[in-house]
Structure formats: structure tokens, C-alpha cells
Amino acid sequence: LASSIPDSALLEVAAQLPLVVVARKVPGIEDQCLSIDNVEAAYRATRYLVGLGHTRIAQLGGTQNHPDALDRLEGYRRALVEANIEFDPMLVVNGDFTEESGVSSVEQLLARGERFSAIFAANDQMAYGAMLSLFNHGYRIPTDISLVGFDDQFLSAYTLPPLTTVRQPSFEMGQAAAEGMLRLLSNEPPQLPQFPADLVIRKSAIYLRQGE
């Protein structure tokens, strides 16, 4: 479950012991990794913001070259292209999936004077940081800036305002991981499914006001 362990360490373990990786893809042992379709999920999140009238959508990316971060960036770009919105690399800031990087990413956008009416964050932790930075600068969510996260962590239902986010079905994924591990222990293929990701709509994103 730990996303911070290097791929090389996981590959080393997988060569010696049965291993199932949850919510992450590791090149070389893809059939032992259980995840959602991050591209499709990010596409749906961004498309939701586009549907609310937003065209200047900033993206707070995860750790550079991390597979999940790359997939979520691809989904974001795909939604923009489909809506005939030109991709602007100046609206993308790479963080590292932490609250601190969510703060610093928004600080970078504001320091550069970038115009944006919405933010899609690569995970909820970065969204929490974005909330703090926007609050510190006097911006109101969602009145001034709409915000969508990713993961649907437990606290996301209790932020102010409650965070709209992509839900990873953690219980179902945990159950599937255990079943896959039992098959590995029986020298069978793990047969891990790919799960759909649902967009949980709460109160952090609204229609763009006219004239913005």
C-alpha cells in the first residue's frame, strides 16, 4: 500500500515473495498490481469542471514521472482536447502528492500571475494544501475557485467546503487484493481486476460565474 517505496525495492521483494501492489502500477509486475483507470478517472474529473463552464483549469500534478501522476495528467489533457480547450503548460505544477506541495503549487501559480477559475489536484492531500493556500490569499472555494481532488480520503467529506473528488473503492480493492494474494500463494495467477472510479460530487466546485 505504501506509495513511497521505490519500484526497484518492490521488484526485489516480488522476486522472493508473493506480492500484490494496491493503487499503483509497477512496471515489470503489472499483473500483480491492482488499480483504477487513472486516465479515465482524471478525464472525468476534468470534464466535470469543463461542464461547469471552466476553461482555465490548473492541474496540481503528483510526483514527476510517477505512473499515477502521468496517467492523471493524460486524463486532464484528454478532457481539455475533447472540449477544444488549448492545453496550457503554465497551468500545470508538479508536486509530490503531499499537502505541503499542494500549498507550494498554488503559491507558484499565484506568484506567476496565472489566471484560473478551477483546480484539479492529483490527490486529496494536494487539494487540502491548495485549500489552505487559497484561503491564505483571500480566495473562497468554490465561489472564487472551484476545486476537485482525487482518492476520496476519509477527511475529504469533512473539509470546508466538503471536497468533490474521485473515489477509489478502497474496501473492494482490499478484498480483491486479498483474493489475489490467496491465488498467488496457491501458485495461480492473481487475476486482479481494474476498478472503475466514481466522481463524488460535494460542494467544492460550482458553475463559473458570468464574466470570469
Stockholm file with secondary structure:
# STOCKHOLM 1.0

chainA/1-212         LASSIPDSALLEVAAQLPLVVVARKVPGIEDQCLSIDNVEAAYRATRYLVGLGHTRIAQLGGTQNHPDALDRLEGYRRALVEANIEFDPMLVVNGDFTEESGVSSVEQLLARGERFSAIFAANDQMAYGAMLSLFNHGYRIPTDISLVGFDDQFLSAYTLPPLTTVRQPSFEMGQAAAEGMLRLLSNEPPQLPQFPADLVIRKSAIYLRQGE
#=GR chainA/1-212 SS CCTTSCHHHHHHHHTTSCCCEESCCCTTCGGGEECBCHHHHHHHHHHHHHHTTCCCEEEEECSTTCHHHHHHHHHHHHHHHHTTCCCCGGGEEECCSSHHHHHHHHHHHHHTTCCCSEEEESSHHHHHHHHHHHHHTTCCTTTTCEEEEEECCGGGGSSSSCCEEEECCHHHHHHHHHHHHHHHHTTSCCCCCCBCCEEECCSSCCCCCTTC
#=GC SS_cons         CCTTSCHHHHHHHHTTSCCCEESCCCTTCGGGEECBCHHHHHHHHHHHHHHTTCCCEEEEECSTTCHHHHHHHHHHHHHHHHTTCCCCGGGEEECCSSHHHHHHHHHHHHHTTCCCSEEEESSHHHHHHHHHHHHHTTCCTTTTCEEEEEECCGGGGSSSSCCEEEECCHHHHHHHHHHHHHHHHTTSCCCCCCBCCEEECCSSCCCCCTTC
//
